[in-house]
Amino acid sequence: MTGPDKDKIFPLAHYDRLCFLKNIVKNPNIIVGDYTYYDDFDNVENFEKNVKYHFDFIGDQLVIGKFCMIASNVTFIMNGANHLTNALTTYPFAIFGNGWEKAMDGKTYPQKGDIRIGNDVWIGYNATIMAGVTIGDGAIIATNSTVIKDVEPYSIVGGNPATEIKKRFSDDTIAKLLALKWWDWDIEKITKNIQNLTDNNITQLIE
């Protein structure tokens, strides 16, 4: 046995509220790694509905690593939500046309970049991740958090705006985990080590 089939939509028998996310995503600008799951109280198809202001003509991406856990109502705010902030008004005249279409000639709306979620990241219920944010491997995002800046690997953040609550491990252990990259092992090796991965003694993995 080597664990669940990563290519199945619903890895849990008789339960269709948890899916392996890469198998349902249709937008080519949403990239998801193997075994990352999304759990939704109503319908897993809500995931893409919760990736807001994600317009094709902007081209920004939501990139999510492997073995991530994403709870219901997690929202990603992409760059299409951005308005001018250094002009006299933030109002988007140009989108309405009818004589206003030249309002943005020679100007561009702010572009904060892609959202990048590392591997083995747990994002709690109703969290919001803003455009341009990178969340490091092994991080935990607490329920109802609003993440407006990058999150360090293996840290726990919470609040609005989200701030670091604590690191999950010592700096030495974090460095070793980042070097180990267990999520890139072949599935047979991961399966062999699941007892060690669910423990907190990293030397068992290194050995």
PLY file of the C-alpha trace (Angstrom):
ply
format ascii 1.0
element vertex 207
property float x
property float y
property float z
element edge 206
property int vertex1
property int vertex2
end_header
0.00 0.00 0.00
1.25 3.48 -0.89
-1.55 5.66 0.42
-4.49 7.13 -1.49
-4.51 7.60 -5.26
-3.35 11.19 -5.83
-5.34 11.31 -9.06
-8.70 10.63 -7.42
-11.00 13.57 -6.87
-12.47 12.22 -3.63
-9.92 10.14 -1.68
-12.30 9.37 1.20
-14.92 6.74 0.43
-18.53 8.01 0.50
-17.45 11.59 1.28
-17.56 14.31 -1.36
-16.73 17.38 0.73
-12.99 16.73 0.71
-11.10 16.55 -2.57
-7.55 16.35 -3.85
-7.61 19.87 -5.21
-5.47 19.54 -8.34
-8.07 17.15 -9.75
-10.91 19.70 -9.78
-9.15 22.97 -10.62
-9.86 24.14 -14.16
-8.12 27.54 -14.27
-4.61 27.14 -15.76
-3.39 29.97 -13.53
-4.14 27.94 -10.41
-1.39 25.36 -9.93
-1.73 22.76 -7.18
0.62 20.01 -6.01
-0.14 16.36 -5.31
-2.08 15.34 -2.19
-3.11 18.90 -1.34
-6.71 18.74 -0.19
-9.58 21.16 0.09
-12.42 20.55 2.54
-15.67 22.47 2.01
-18.82 22.44 4.13
-21.05 22.61 1.04
-19.35 21.83 -2.26
-15.70 21.51 -3.27
-16.51 23.43 -6.46
-16.56 26.52 -4.23
-12.76 26.60 -4.26
-12.37 28.49 -7.53
-15.26 30.78 -6.57
-13.17 31.76 -3.55
-10.21 32.79 -5.72
-11.47 36.35 -6.17
-10.68 38.98 -8.84
-8.65 36.44 -10.81
-8.96 37.90 -14.30
-7.35 36.18 -17.29
-5.99 39.44 -18.75
-3.88 40.06 -15.62
-2.19 36.66 -15.73
-1.31 36.34 -12.05
-1.09 32.88 -10.55
-2.09 31.06 -7.40
0.54 28.39 -6.79
-0.01 25.82 -4.02
2.51 23.13 -3.08
2.12 19.49 -2.11
0.43 18.03 0.99
-1.36 21.26 1.90
-4.61 21.38 3.90
-7.11 24.08 2.98
-10.27 24.53 5.02
-13.70 25.74 3.96
-14.20 29.43 3.13
-10.50 30.18 2.58
-10.36 33.14 0.20
-7.55 34.29 -2.07
-7.67 37.95 -3.20
-5.85 38.27 -6.52
-4.49 41.37 -8.26
-7.70 42.22 -10.10
-8.92 43.70 -6.81
-6.24 46.41 -6.83
-7.08 50.09 -7.39
-4.85 53.14 -7.71
-3.70 54.31 -4.30
-1.34 57.17 -5.22
-3.83 59.02 -7.43
-6.36 61.63 -6.33
-9.09 58.99 -6.54
-9.14 55.21 -6.37
-12.21 55.03 -8.65
-11.67 52.79 -11.76
-13.12 55.14 -14.42
-11.55 53.32 -17.39
-13.44 50.05 -16.95
-16.77 51.77 -17.64
-15.86 53.24 -21.05
-18.36 55.67 -22.61
-15.77 58.43 -22.73
-13.87 57.24 -19.65
-11.80 54.55 -21.37
-8.68 56.74 -21.64
-8.50 57.41 -17.91
-5.67 54.89 -17.50
-3.64 55.75 -20.61
0.01 55.64 -19.61
-0.86 54.27 -16.20
-1.20 50.79 -14.70
-3.04 49.39 -11.75
-0.88 48.08 -8.88
0.41 44.53 -9.39
1.55 42.82 -6.20
2.50 39.50 -7.78
1.43 35.89 -7.46
0.21 34.15 -4.34
2.57 31.29 -3.51
1.77 28.66 -0.89
4.56 26.26 0.08
4.30 22.57 0.90
2.69 21.06 4.02
0.83 24.31 4.76
-2.38 24.26 6.82
-4.78 27.14 6.12
-7.63 27.35 8.64
-11.31 28.12 8.15
-12.26 31.51 6.71
-8.68 32.76 6.32
-7.96 35.35 3.62
-4.69 35.47 1.67
-3.89 38.69 -0.19
-2.16 39.14 -3.55
1.62 38.95 -3.56
1.90 36.88 -0.39
4.25 33.91 -0.08
3.57 31.37 2.65
6.56 29.22 3.54
6.68 25.43 3.85
5.14 23.96 6.98
3.34 27.15 8.04
-0.03 27.23 9.81
-2.57 30.00 9.14
-5.09 30.31 11.96
-8.85 30.49 11.47
-10.18 33.93 10.40
-6.70 35.30 9.70
-6.06 37.93 7.03
-2.57 37.42 5.61
-1.16 40.59 4.04
2.57 39.82 4.12
4.87 36.83 3.68
4.80 34.04 6.25
8.03 32.36 7.33
8.39 28.57 6.99
7.13 26.52 9.95
5.59 29.53 11.67
2.06 29.90 13.05
0.30 33.18 12.26
-3.09 34.55 13.21
-5.19 37.69 13.43
-6.14 40.59 11.16
-3.64 41.48 9.93
-1.97 38.16 10.63
1.14 38.27 12.80
3.46 35.53 13.94
2.31 33.71 17.06
5.27 31.37 17.31
7.60 29.12 15.37
6.63 25.45 15.28
10.20 24.24 15.90
13.67 25.52 16.71
15.61 27.29 13.96
17.90 24.27 13.72
15.02 21.84 13.24
13.36 24.15 10.68
16.59 24.32 8.68
16.83 20.53 8.70
13.20 20.12 7.61
13.62 22.60 4.77
16.70 20.69 3.61
14.92 17.35 3.96
11.95 18.33 1.73
10.07 15.15 2.66
7.18 16.14 0.36
9.47 15.52 -2.63
10.27 11.95 -1.61
8.71 9.17 -3.64
5.45 7.97 -2.18
6.92 4.63 -1.11
9.48 6.40 1.10
6.82 8.71 2.51
4.60 5.72 3.29
7.49 3.97 5.00
8.03 7.05 7.17
4.47 8.04 8.09
4.99 7.04 11.73
8.06 9.26 11.86
6.39 12.11 9.99
3.58 12.16 12.56
6.09 12.26 15.43
8.34 15.18 16.40
11.77 13.53 16.38
13.48 14.67 13.19
16.51 12.42 13.78
14.33 9.42 12.94
13.77 10.90 9.46
17.38 11.89 8.92
18.63 8.44 9.87
0 1
1 2
2 3
3 4
4 5
5 6
6 7
7 8
8 9
9 10
10 11
11 12
12 13
13 14
14 15
15 16
16 17
17 18
18 19
19 20
20 21
21 22
22 23
23 24
24 25
25 26
26 27
27 28
28 29
29 30
30 31
31 32
32 33
33 34
34 35
35 36
36 37
37 38
38 39
39 40
40 41
41 42
42 43
43 44
44 45
45 46
46 47
47 48
48 49
49 50
50 51
51 52
52 53
53 54
54 55
55 56
56 57
57 58
58 59
59 60
60 61
61 62
62 63
63 64
64 65
65 66
66 67
67 68
68 69
69 70
70 71
71 72
72 73
73 74
74 75
75 76
76 77
77 78
78 79
79 80
80 81
81 82
82 83
83 84
84 85
85 86
86 87
87 88
88 89
89 90
90 91
91 92
92 93
93 94
94 95
95 96
96 97
97 98
98 99
99 100
100 101
101 102
102 103
103 104
104 105
105 106
106 107
107 108
108 109
109 110
110 111
111 112
112 113
113 114
114 115
115 116
116 117
117 118
118 119
119 120
120 121
121 122
122 123
123 124
124 125
125 126
126 127
127 128
128 129
129 130
130 131
131 132
132 133
133 134
134 135
135 136
136 137
137 138
138 139
139 140
140 141
141 142
142 143
143 144
144 145
145 146
146 147
147 148
148 149
149 150
150 151
151 152
152 153
153 154
154 155
155 156
156 157
157 158
158 159
159 160
160 161
161 162
162 163
163 164
164 165
165 166
166 167
167 168
168 169
169 170
170 171
171 172
172 173
173 174
174 175
175 176
176 177
177 178
178 179
179 180
180 181
181 182
182 183
183 184
184 185
185 186
186 187
187 188
188 189
189 190
190 191
191 192
192 193
193 194
194 195
195 196
196 197
197 198
198 199
199 200
200 201
201 202
202 203
203 204
204 205
205 206
